[in-house]
Amino acid sequence: MHQSVTPTSVEVFFDADDIIVSKTDLKGRITYANKVFTDICGYSEAELIGQPHSIVRHPDMPRCVFKLLWDTLADGREIFAYVKNMTRRGDYYWVFAHVTPSFDAAGKVIGYHSNRRVPDRQVVAALAPVYKQLADIEAQHRNGKDGLAASTRQMIDFVKSKSVSYDQFVFSL
């Protein structure tokens, strides 16, 4: 299912009133996808269920952003992030994601819930070059682990230079 998709330069937009919703298990495999999600990404619900959420990952996205996201969720905390995703056809769409852990009655994390809204275009314009720089840092390393470590350090240093947390940085843009 996880076939190679060639990115295009076509941006897809969705309505400001629409919310893309998905749920995943602890390993990031999709367990729920709403109609807005399927309409935008171009996959059917049946094609998405059981697939890794990275099925919509755009290659322009630096891996360090997803490392931050998963590390934050693993700590049981929510995260807000701007993400560039890719459709089945290779087109792209930006989202402002709010991802939260889902807990069972005993307080144990059992999965994750993500709501994605239309992003602020000024923030996308401000973040796109930062993401490109981070992705370029990752690409400069033959070893993926080294690239991820280098871009993660760069992102942490960049956010620290603003004297705020990542979430505060995102909301300050």
N, C-alpha and C positions, 0 to 999 in steps of 0.2 A: 504493500500500500504506500509506503513512504518513498514514492518515486521521486526522481530528480526533476525539479521544476526550474525553468530558466526565468530569472527575474526580468520584468519589463520595466519601462519607465512610466507606466500608466498608474496614476493614483486613483483609488476608489474612495468615495466619500459616503458617509451615512448620515442620517438625519439626527439633529441635535436632541430630539426626543427619544431616540432609540438607545437601548442599552444592550450591549453584547454580554451575554452571560454564559459562563461555563463552570463546570465543577470537575475536579480531578481527584484521583486517589492519591495516596502518599507518594507514588512514584511519578506523578505528573501525567498519568494516562487519563484521557477524557472519559468522564462518566455521565456528563450531561452537557448538552449544547442547545441553546435556545434558537428560535427561528431567525432572529436577527443575525446571530453568529453564522448559521448555515447559509443564509442569503448573501452575506458579505464575503465569506471565505470561498464559497462555491462548492463546498463539500456537503453531502447529505448528512443527516444526523447519524445514520447507520454507518457511513464511512468514517465519521469522527470518533464514535464510541469505541473505546479501547486503544485508540491511537495516542501516542505521546503528544502533549500540547505543542511540542516543537514542530508539529506538522505545518503550522502557520508561521514558523520562525523565518524572518527575512535575513538573508546572509549579510545585510548591512548592519544588523544589530550586533554590537559587541557582546561577547559571551560574558564579560564581567558584570553586565547589568543583570543577567539572569542568575549569576552566582550570588549577587547581592540579594536578589529577590528570594532565591531558595534558602540562603543563609538566614534571612530575616524571618521567613515562614517557619524554618526549622526551630527558631527561637520562640515560636508561638506568637509572633507579632505580625500585624498587618503591614502592608507596604503600598505606596502609591508610586507609579512609574509611567513614563511615556515609552511606548513601544511601537516599533515599525513592524507590522506583520505582512505576510504574503498570502495571496489567494491561490487557489488551485491553478489558475491561469498564469501566475507569476506577477500579477499586478500587486500593488502594495496599498496599505492603509495604516494610518497612524491612529493610535488609541491612547487615552489616558486611563490606565488600569488601576483598580483598587482590588488587591488580592488579600484574602483573609484565610486563616486556618479555620477549618470546621471541626468542632469538638463534639465528642459523645457526652452522654450524661455524667460520666465520671471525670470529664475534663481532659480526656486524651484526644490528641489531634488525630482525626480519621480521614482527612482530605483537605482540599482547598477549594475556595469559591472565588471567582473573579468576575467583577463587573467592569466593563470597559465603556467609556463614554467618548464623545467627540472631543478631541484634544483642542487646547488653546493654540491657535496657529502661530502666535508669537513665541510660545514656548517651544513648539516644534522647530521653528526657525532658529531659535537660540541653541537648542540641544543637538540638532542634526550635525553641525560641525564638531561638537564634542564627541558624539557617538562615532563619527568618521575617524577622528583622531584615535579613539580607543580601539576601534576595529583595525586601524592601520598598525598600531602597536602590536596587536595580537598577530597580525599577518607577518610581521617582521621576524617572528620566531618560528623556526622549523618545528620545534616541539610545541604542541598545543598547550601543554601544561605550563611551560615557560611563558608563552604568550598571554595566557589567562592571568598568570601571576603578575606579569608586568602591567597589563592593562588595569587589573584590580588595584595595584599600588597607585597607578596614575589617577584612577577615579577617586580613590580614598584621599590622596593628596589634594586633588582638585577641590573636592567637597570640603575638606578640612580648611583649605585656604579661604573659604567663604565663611568660616567659623559657625557652621550650622550642621545639622544632621542632613542625611540624604533627602528625607521627606521635606524638611524645612527648605532645603535648596530647591526642590521641585516646585514647592508652593511659592517660592520667592520670585520665580521667573515671570 
